[in-house]
């Protein structure tokens, strides 16, 4: 049988069919992969949007607690202090957290204060919110009356109510929180309970931010489903299950984009099938890799702090529980001292950079294998597995030293400190109990004077009890004034002439002996006793100094006193009572006191200077001093802090800084006084540097009034400095 060669037509048809089968198989495989890839991506975006909206409700409630769980808030709203409410519960909520409106309701749901970024009239603004807000307020008040604490935790400090509602034809999250005491020392009953309402719209800026941060293409809010193909929708549902509207966006479809890019190539024919397949596989792999990287970044953001790059509170809590399952652990709570002053004086951008620098120093200090987290504004935590106490204490000392070392942000030197609370787990310890202990230890570290650490022990309960006893005894002591004494530390001119004294308070307790000022002055400030204490000290100092007409008598003003609207009037009243020359009196203030309420402090300073009282800025150089701020404060003298003087003669001493401080004072027409002089070398150095006045143990320790009489007579006192 003769061999029949396939015809040209057959060959063409066969080749065409073969090519079509190959191309069809490849195309079908690609379509399946495209559909699966697109479906997986859309599902991930749906889940991500649900998570973000849910977390936003929790975040708004947490934002509120930064100001509603606060003793000051309970006091100021009860007093109807609208200026305070505007600064802390209204405008600040908008500028710092982005809330669109905030309202404070009184015990009978009357409007005590209102703020809206959209409507200037608070009554009109609240009227649009009231129907939905009052429903939540009613539920909250019932829960408070029933003693319901469900939902509270270490993150959520108070109960609350929130819902997704329709306000002024816009979707919004509405959250209601009670205004309660953070210390537990101020009880609030139902007849005096104020509540705070926060409002955040979910369209507009929120939708734009959501689209930008999480890569949602053309994200917008719609009251009804769009109905157009190619868009994904997510329903916004209230607590009752009612669908209020929908978020709509164009979903990211990596597979579809790849397919469109490769379709022209597929049309070329069967000869390019393998090349097309290889290109598709590589392209798809690249897109999938970028998607995985994006998911990884989102996962990282969910468990890490943006500013410092450290794990956040959620990651920290999980790490504590995981560590305790495997071994014992030590927790260090690190709280920055004077960080608020940085934000207030230098601005939040500088504060943000400082937080990042602190995080970097903490990582360097702890080394590898130890987790460092940031759980709040200026709060950091450290977890040490299988701790050895000597190493834990050494680490705490290193951290305090590292944070005390000056920072330099945008050319501005910044001095802050760190207080640390330490808790070590024992058999059967759970995570929350260990965290609570570390927090208590942190409180004790701060009470002990800051820039140090404290390890939790059962004795801390005794210390709290002791502090309450001291407060009671101090009240009794101030009623009679018999236990309060005043000593005087001499101040010498550079030529060794006695020119003044600083009045220093002493409390001789009948059973506990001498109580240090650092202890009882802070108690007096917190217990509202500082005005009475200041009156006793001022009266004693004026009485004694009447006998020393050639000497200036310096009296320290507590930050609490200086912020009082009546402080200047009280001082003027005492000057009249004792017929004392105002030019002989000097009031010493600290810059940190002025930063708390600058306007009130400046009014007091201005009133006192107008009658001739001199003003000295104490502890200069330890805060955020600048020539511009010195000019604003309008002081006569700066007192260079002992920490700069004590470093003289050591490697890396502050001699240049001290020289600059003295020149800064002289340039502003002020005198400079150095504190803490303990050696003749320090005395000689400061005199050569042009320092006007000197004070310290080398020259004279604080003495009683009768010793000042002896020094005035020209006798040589301890350090060899002569009076006269």
C-alpha positions in Angstrom: 0.0 0.0 0.0 1.6 3.3 -1.0 2.4 5.8 1.8 0.0 8.7 1.8 1.6 11.9 2.8 -0.7 14.2 4.9 -2.0 16.9 2.8 -1.1 20.5 3.3 -4.6 21.2 4.5 -4.5 18.4 7.0 -1.1 19.6 8.3 -2.4 23.1 8.7 -5.6 21.9 10.4 -3.7 19.6 12.7 -1.1 22.2 13.5 -3.9 24.7 14.1 -5.8 22.3 16.3 -2.7 21.3 18.2 -1.7 24.9 18.7 -5.3 25.7 19.7 -5.3 22.9 22.3 -2.0 24.0 23.8 -3.1 27.6 23.8 -6.5 26.7 25.2 -5.0 24.5 27.9 -2.5 27.2 28.9 -5.2 29.9 28.8 -7.6 27.8 30.8 -4.9 27.1 33.4 -4.1 30.8 33.5 -7.8 31.8 33.9 -8.2 29.4 36.8 -5.1 30.8 38.5 -6.3 34.4 37.9 -9.7 33.7 39.4 -8.2 32.0 42.5 -5.7 34.8 43.0 -8.3 37.6 42.6 -10.7 35.8 44.9 -8.1 35.4 47.6 -7.1 39.0 47.3 -10.7 40.3 47.5 -11.4 38.2 50.6 -8.3 39.5 52.3 -9.4 43.1 51.6 -12.9 42.4 52.9 -11.3 41.0 56.1 -8.9 43.9 56.5 -11.7 46.5 56.2 -13.8 44.7 58.8 -10.8 44.6 61.1 -10.0 48.3 60.6 -13.6 49.5 61.3 -13.9 47.3 64.3 -10.6 48.6 65.7 -11.6 52.2 65.1 -14.5 51.8 67.6 -12.1 50.5 70.2 -9.5 53.2 69.3 -12.0 56.0 69.8 -13.1 54.7 73.2 -9.4 54.3 74.2 -8.7 57.9 73.0 -11.4 59.2 75.3 -9.9 57.5 78.3 -6.7 59.5 78.0 -8.8 62.4 79.4 -12.0 60.9 80.9 -10.2 58.6 83.4 -8.5 61.4 85.3 -8.9 63.1 88.7 -8.5 66.5 87.0 -11.3 65.8 84.6 -13.7 64.8 87.5 -12.8 68.0 89.3 -13.0 70.5 86.4 -16.2 69.2 84.8 -17.9 69.3 88.2 -16.7 72.9 88.5 -18.1 73.7 85.0 -14.6 74.8 83.9 -15.4 75.2 80.2 -11.9 76.5 79.3 -10.4 73.3 80.8 -13.0 71.1 79.1 -12.2 72.9 75.7 -8.5 72.3 76.1 -8.7 68.7 77.3 -12.0 67.2 76.3 -12.9 69.2 73.1 -10.4 70.8 70.8 -7.6 68.5 71.9 -9.6 65.4 71.0 -9.9 66.9 67.5 -6.4 68.1 67.0 -4.7 65.0 68.5 -7.0 62.1 67.7 -9.0 63.5 64.8 -12.4 63.3 66.5 -15.0 65.4 64.7 -17.0 66.4 67.7 -17.0 66.0 71.5 -19.6 66.8 74.2 -19.8 66.6 78.0 -23.2 65.9 79.5 -24.1 66.6 83.2 -25.8 64.2 85.6 -29.2 65.1 84.1 -28.0 64.8 80.6 -27.8 68.6 80.2 -25.1 69.9 77.8 -22.2 71.1 79.9 -19.8 71.6 77.0 -19.7 70.9 73.3 -17.2 71.1 70.4 -17.7 70.4 66.7 -15.2 70.8 63.9 -18.1 71.5 61.6 -20.7 73.5 63.6 -19.5 76.4 65.8 -22.8 76.6 67.8 -22.5 73.8 70.4 -26.3 73.5 70.9 -26.9 73.1 67.2 -24.1 70.6 67.0 -25.4 68.6 69.9 -29.0 68.6 68.6 -27.9 66.6 65.5 -26.2 64.0 67.8 -28.6 63.9 70.7 -31.2 61.3 69.4 -28.6 58.6 69.1 -26.2 59.8 71.8 -28.9 59.9 74.5 -29.8 56.3 73.8 -26.2 55.3 74.5 -26.0 57.6 77.5 -29.1 55.9 79.0 -27.6 52.4 78.5 -24.3 53.6 80.1 -26.0 55.1 83.1 -28.0 52.0 83.7 -24.8 49.9 83.6 -23.1 52.3 86.0 -26.1 52.0 88.3 -26.1 48.2 88.1 -22.3 48.1 88.8 -21.7 46.4 85.5 -17.9 46.3 84.7 -18.0 44.0 81.8 -15.5 44.9 79.1 -13.0 46.6 81.4 -9.3 45.5 81.2 -5.8 46.9 81.5 -6.4 48.7 78.1 -10.1 49.6 78.7 -10.1 51.3 82.1 -13.9 52.1 82.2 -17.1 50.8 80.8 -18.6 52.5 77.7 -21.1 52.3 75.0 -20.5 52.8 71.3 -22.4 52.2 68.0 -22.3 53.0 64.3 -25.0 55.5 63.6 -26.3 58.0 61.0 -25.6 61.6 62.0 -26.6 64.5 59.7 -26.9 62.1 56.9 -23.3 60.9 57.4 -22.1 57.5 58.8 -20.3 57.9 62.1 -19.0 56.1 65.2 -20.5 57.4 68.4 -18.8 56.5 71.7 -19.9 57.4 75.3 -17.6 57.1 78.3 -18.1 58.1 82.0 -15.7 60.7 83.5 -14.2 58.9 86.4 -11.2 59.1 88.8 -7.9 57.5 87.8 -6.6 57.3 91.3 -9.9 56.0 92.8 -9.7 58.8 95.5 -12.7 60.8 94.0 -16.0 59.0 94.3 -18.7 59.9 91.8 -22.2 58.8 92.4 -25.2 58.7 90.0 -26.3 62.3 90.9 -22.9 63.7 90.0 -21.9 61.5 87.0 -20.7 63.4 83.9 -20.3 61.6 80.6 -18.2 62.3 77.5 -19.4 61.7 74.0 -17.0 61.4 71.0 -18.0 61.5 67.4 -16.0 60.3 64.3 -17.4 60.4 60.8 -16.6 57.4 58.7 -16.8 59.2 55.3 -14.7 62.0 54.1 -11.2 62.2 55.8 -11.6 58.8 57.4 -12.4 57.1 54.1 -9.5 58.9 52.3 -7.1 57.9 55.1 -8.3 54.3 55.0 -7.8 54.2 51.2 -4.4 55.7 51.3 -2.9 53.6 54.2 -4.4 50.3 53.2 -4.4 50.6 49.4 -8.1 50.6 48.7 -8.7 51.9 45.2 -11.5 54.5 44.8 -12.9 53.8 48.3 -16.1 55.7 49.1 -19.1 55.4 51.3 -22.6 54.8 49.7 -26.0 54.5 51.4 -27.1 51.8 48.9 -25.2 49.1 47.0 -23.7 50.6 43.9 -24.8 47.6 41.8 -22.0 48.1 39.3 -19.9 45.1 38.4 -16.2 45.1 39.4 -16.7 46.8 42.8 -16.5 45.2 46.2 -18.8 46.4 49.1 -18.6 46.1 52.8 -21.8 46.7 54.9 -21.6 49.1 57.9 -23.8 47.5 60.5 -25.1 49.0 63.8 -25.2 47.0 67.0 -28.9 46.2 66.3 -27.9 44.6 63.0 -29.3 47.4 60.9 -27.2 48.0 57.7 -26.6 51.8 57.6 -24.6 51.9 54.3 -21.7 50.4 52.5 -18.0 51.0 51.8 -17.4 50.5 48.1 -14.1 50.2 46.3 -12.4 48.7 43.2 -10.7 45.6 44.5 -7.1 44.8 43.8 -7.0 41.9 41.2 -3.4 41.0 40.6 -4.3 38.0 38.4 -6.5 40.0 36.1 -3.9 42.7 35.6 -1.3 40.0 34.7 -3.7 38.3 32.3 -4.4 41.6 30.5 -0.7 42.2 30.2 -0.1 38.8 28.6 -3.2 38.4 26.3 -1.4 40.1 23.3 1.5 37.7 23.8 -0.8 34.7 23.8 -2.3 35.8 20.4 1.1 35.2 18.7 0.5 31.5 18.6 1.7 28.1 19.7 5.4 28.8 19.0 5.4 31.3 21.9 3.4 29.1 24.4 6.3 28.1 26.5 7.7 31.6 26.6 4.3 33.0 27.5 3.9 30.4 30.3 7.3 31.2 31.7 6.6 34.9 31.6 3.2 34.4 33.2 4.7 32.3 36.0 7.4 34.9 36.7 4.9 37.8 36.6 2.4 36.0 38.8 5.1 35.0 41.2 6.3 38.6 41.4 2.8 40.0 42.0 2.1 37.4 44.7 5.5 38.2 46.4 4.6 41.9 46.5 1.2 41.0 47.9 2.7 38.8 50.6 5.1 41.7 51.4 2.2 44.1 51.7 0.4 41.6 54.0 3.5 41.2 56.0 3.8 45.0 56.4 0.2 45.3 57.5 0.8 42.5 60.0 3.8 44.3 61.3 1.9 47.6 61.7 -0.8 45.8 63.6 1.7 44.6 66.2 4.3 47.4 66.2 4.5 51.1 67.1 4.9 53.4 64.1 7.1 56.0 65.8 9.7 53.7 67.5 9.3 50.5 65.4 9.0 48.6 68.7 6.3 46.0 69.5 3.1 47.6 70.7 0.8 46.9 73.7 -0.9 43.9 72.1 2.4 42.3 71.1 3.8 43.0 74.6 0.8 41.4 76.4 1.0 38.3 74.1 4.8 38.1 74.7 4.3 38.2 78.5 1.8 35.3 78.4 4.0 33.3 76.0 7.1 33.8 78.1 5.4 32.8 81.3 4.3 29.5 79.7 8.0 28.6 79.2 9.9 30.2 82.1 9.9 32.8 84.8 10.2 36.4 83.7 10.9 40.0 84.8 9.0 43.0 83.5 10.4 46.5 83.5 8.0 49.4 83.1 10.0 52.5 81.8 8.3 55.9 82.0 9.9 59.0 80.7 10.2 62.0 83.1 9.6 65.5 81.7 8.5 64.2 78.3 5.3 66.2 78.4 7.4 69.4 78.7 9.2 68.5 75.5 5.9 68.3 73.6 4.6 71.5 75.2 7.7 73.6 74.6 9.3 72.1 71.4 6.3 70.6 69.7 5.0 67.1 68.9 7.3 66.6 65.9 10.3 66.9 68.2 8.6 64.7 70.7 8.0 62.0 68.1 11.7 62.1 67.1 12.6 61.8 70.8 10.4 58.7 71.2 12.3 57.1 68.3 15.7 58.0 69.8 14.6 56.6 73.2 13.5 53.3 71.6 16.9 53.1 69.9 18.7 53.6 73.2 16.6 51.0 74.9 17.3 48.4 72.3 21.0 49.1 72.6 20.9 48.9 76.4 19.1 45.5 76.6 20.9 43.7 73.8 19.6 40.7 72.0 17.1 38.2 73.3 15.1 40.8 75.3 11.9 42.3 74.0 11.4 46.0 74.2 7.9 47.5 73.6 6.2 50.8 73.5 2.7 50.6 75.1 1.7 54.3 75.4 2.8 57.9 74.9 6.0 57.9 77.0 5.7 54.4 78.4 8.0 51.5 77.4 8.2 47.9 78.6 10.9 45.2 78.7 10.5 41.5 79.2 13.5 39.5 80.5 13.1 35.6 80.4 14.8 33.5 83.2 15.9 36.7 85.0 18.9 37.0 87.4 18.2 39.8 89.8 21.7 41.2 89.8 21.6 41.5 86.0 18.1 43.0 86.0 19.2 45.7 88.5 22.3 46.4 86.4 20.2 46.7 83.3 17.8 49.1 85.1 20.8 51.3 86.2 22.1 51.3 82.6 18.7 52.3 81.2 18.4 55.2 83.7 21.9 56.4 82.8 21.3 56.0 79.0 18.1 58.1 79.1 19.6 60.8 81.4 22.3 61.4 78.8 21.4 64.5 76.8 19.6 64.0 73.5 20.0 66.3 70.5 17.0 66.7 68.2 17.2 69.2 65.3 20.1 70.9 67.0 18.2 71.3 70.3 19.8 69.6 73.4 17.1 67.9 75.4 17.4 66.5 79.0 14.8 64.0 80.2 14.9 61.1 82.7 13.4 57.7 83.2 11.7 56.0 86.1 11.5 52.2 86.1 9.2 49.7 87.9 10.3 46.1 88.1 8.3 43.0 88.8 9.6 39.4 88.8 7.3 36.5 88.4 6.9 33.7 90.9 5.4 30.2 90.7 1.8 30.6 89.5 2.1 34.2 88.4 -0.2 35.3 85.5 0.5 38.0 83.0 -2.0 40.6 84.2 -0.9 40.3 87.9 2.8 40.6 86.9 2.0 43.7 84.8 0.0 45.2 87.7 3.0 44.7 90.0 5.4 46.4 87.6 3.0 49.3 87.3 2.8 49.7 91.1 6.6 49.6 91.3 6.8 52.3 88.7 4.6 54.5 90.8 6.9 54.0 93.8 10.0 54.8 91.6 8.4 58.1 90.6 7.4 58.9 94.2 11.0 58.3 95.3 12.2 61.1 93.1 12.3 59.8 89.5 15.4 58.9 87.5 15.6 55.6 89.4 14.1 52.1 89.6 12.0 50.3 92.1 11.4 46.5 92.5 7.9 45.4 93.5 7.6 44.0 97.0 4.8 43.5 99.5 6.3 46.4 101.5 5.0 48.8 98.9 1.5 48.4 100.3 3.0 49.5 103.6 4.6 52.5 102.0 1.3 53.6 100.6 -0.2 53.3 104.1 2.8 55.2 105.5 2.2 58.0 103.0 -1.4 58.3 104.1 -0.3 58.5 107.8 2.2 61.2 106.9 -0.5 63.2 105.2 -2.7 63.0 108.3 0.2 64.0 110.6 1.2 66.9 108.3 -2.3 68.3 108.5 -2.0 68.3 112.3 1.5 69.8 112.2 0.3 72.7 109.9 -2.6 73.4 112.2 -0.2 74.4 115.0 3.0 75.1 113.0 5.2 74.0 115.9 6.8 71.1 114.0 7.7 73.2 110.9 11.1 74.9 111.1 13.1 77.0 108.7 16.9 76.8 108.1 18.9 79.1 106.0 21.7 78.3 103.5 24.0 81.3 103.0 24.7 82.8 99.6 28.0 84.5 99.0 29.2 86.9 96.4 32.3 86.0 94.4 34.4 88.1 96.8 33.3 85.9 99.8 30.9 88.5 101.1 27.6 87.2 102.6 24.8 88.7 100.5 21.8 86.5 101.1 20.2 83.3 102.4 17.9 80.7 101.0 15.0 79.6 103.3 14.7 75.8 103.5 11.8 74.0 105.1 12.3 71.3 107.8 9.6 69.1 109.4 10.5 67.5 112.8 8.0 64.8 113.3 7.4 63.9 116.9 7.9 60.1 116.3 9.5 59.8 112.9 12.2 62.4 113.4 13.3 64.6 110.5 11.1 64.1 107.4 12.8 65.1 104.2 11.3 68.0 102.2 11.2 65.9 99.0 8.7 63.7 100.9 6.4 66.0 102.7 6.3 68.9 100.1 5.0 66.5 97.5 2.4 65.3 100.0 1.4 68.8 100.8 1.0 69.6 97.1 -1.2 66.5 96.4 -3.3 67.0 99.6 -4.0 70.7 99.1 -1.8 71.8 102.1 0.9 73.6 100.2 -0.6 77.1 100.6 -0.6 76.7 104.4 2.9 75.3 104.5 4.1 78.1 102.2 2.5 80.7 104.5 4.3 79.3 107.6 7.7 79.3 105.8 7.2 82.8 104.3 6.1 84.2 107.7 9.1 82.7 109.5 11.5 83.9 106.9 10.2 87.4 106.9 10.3 87.5 110.7 13.9 86.4 110.8 15.1 88.5 107.9 13.8 91.7 109.4 16.9 91.4 111.6 19.2 91.2 108.5 18.3 94.2 106.4 21.4 93.9 104.3 20.7 90.3 103.2 18.4 89.1 100.5 16.1 86.2 101.7 15.1 83.7 99.0 12.0 81.7 99.5 11.0 78.8 97.2 7.6 78.8 95.5 6.0 75.5 94.9 4.6 74.9 91.3 1.2 74.5 92.8 1.5 77.9 94.7 2.8 79.7 91.6 -0.1 78.5 89.5 -2.7 79.8 92.0 -4.4 83.1 91.0 -4.1 84.4 94.5 -0.4 83.6 95.2 0.9 87.2 94.5 -1.9 88.6 96.7 -0.9 86.3 99.6 2.7 87.3 99.4 1.9 91.0 99.3 -0.4 90.5 102.3 2.4 88.9 104.3 4.8 91.7 103.3 2.3 94.3 104.6 1.7 92.3 107.8 5.4 92.1 108.7 6.2 95.6 107.3 8.9 93.9 105.2 10.8 95.7 102.3 9.8 93.8 99.1 13.2 94.5 97.6 14.8 92.3 100.3 12.6 89.3 99.2 13.4 86.9 96.4 11.1 84.2 95.1 12.7 81.1 93.6 10.7 79.3 90.9 11.4 76.4 88.6 10.8 76.5 84.9 8.8 73.3 85.0 6.3 75.1 87.3 5.8 77.8 84.7 5.3 75.4 81.9 2.2 73.9 83.5 0.2 77.1 83.4 2.5 79.8 81.9 -0.1 82.6 81.8 -1.1 82.3 85.5 2.5 82.1 86.6 3.5 85.1 84.5 0.7 87.2 86.1 2.0 86.3 89.6 5.6 87.1 88.6 4.6 90.4 87.0 2.6 91.5 90.1 5.4 90.7 92.5 8.1 92.4 90.4 6.0 95.5 90.2 6.3 96.0 93.9 10.1 95.2 94.0 10.2 91.5 94.7 13.1 89.8 92.9 12.5 86.5 90.9 15.2 83.7 90.6 14.9 80.8 88.2 16.0 77.6 90.1 17.5 74.4 88.7 18.5 76.2 85.5 19.7 73.9 82.7 17.8 70.8 83.7 14.7 71.7 81.7 14.1 73.4 78.4 15.7 76.8 79.1 16.4 79.2 76.3 17.2 82.9 76.1 13.7 83.6 74.6 12.0 81.8 77.5 14.2 83.7 80.0 13.1 87.0 78.5 9.4 85.8 78.7 9.8 84.8 82.3 11.4 88.2 83.2 13.6 87.0 86.1 16.5 88.7 87.9 18.7 85.7 88.6 19.3 82.2 87.3 20.6 79.4 89.6 22.8 76.9 87.8 21.8 73.4 88.9 24.3 71.4 91.1 24.4 68.6 88.5 26.5 70.9 86.2 28.8 72.1 89.0 29.4 68.6 90.4 30.9 67.3 87.1 33.7 69.8 87.2 37.1 68.2 86.9 35.7 64.9 85.5 36.2 63.7 81.9 33.6 65.3 79.6 32.7 67.9 82.3 30.1 70.7 81.7 32.6 73.6 82.1 31.7 75.0 78.6 28.0 74.7 79.3 28.3 76.5 82.6 30.4 79.3 81.0 27.7 79.7 78.4 24.9 79.8 81.0 26.8 82.6 82.9 27.3 84.6 79.7 23.6 84.0 78.7 22.5 85.4 82.1 24.8 88.4 81.8 23.6 89.1 78.2 20.1 89.3 79.5 20.9 91.6 82.4 20.6 88.9 85.0 22.9 87.5 87.7 24.1 83.9 87.8 24.3 81.8 91.0 25.9 78.4 91.2 24.5 75.8 93.6 26.1 72.7 95.0 29.7 73.9 95.5 31.6 71.2 97.5 35.3 71.8 96.8 37.6 74.8 96.7 38.5 73.9 93.0 34.8 74.3 92.1 34.7 77.7 93.9 37.8 79.0 92.1 36.6 77.8 88.7 33.2 79.5 89.0 34.7 82.8 90.2 37.1 82.8 87.2 34.1 82.0 84.9 32.4 85.2 86.1 29.7 83.6 88.3 28.1 86.3 90.5 27.1 84.3 93.6 28.0 81.0 95.1 26.1 78.5 97.3 27.0 75.0 98.6 28.1 72.8 101.5 31.8 73.9 101.0 30.8 77.5 101.8 28.1 76.7 104.4 25.5 74.1 105.2 22.0 75.2 106.0 21.9 76.7 109.5 19.4 78.0 112.0 18.7 81.7 112.2 21.0 82.3 115.2 24.0 81.0 113.1 23.2 83.7 110.4 23.7 86.3 113.1 27.2 84.8 113.8 28.0 84.7 110.1 27.0 88.4 109.7 29.5 89.3 112.4 32.3 88.2 110.0 33.1 84.8 111.4 34.6 82.2 109.0 32.1 79.3 108.4 32.7 75.7 107.3 34.1 76.1 103.7 36.4 79.0 104.6 34.2 81.7 103.1 34.0 84.8 105.3 30.9 86.9 105.8 31.3 90.6 105.8 
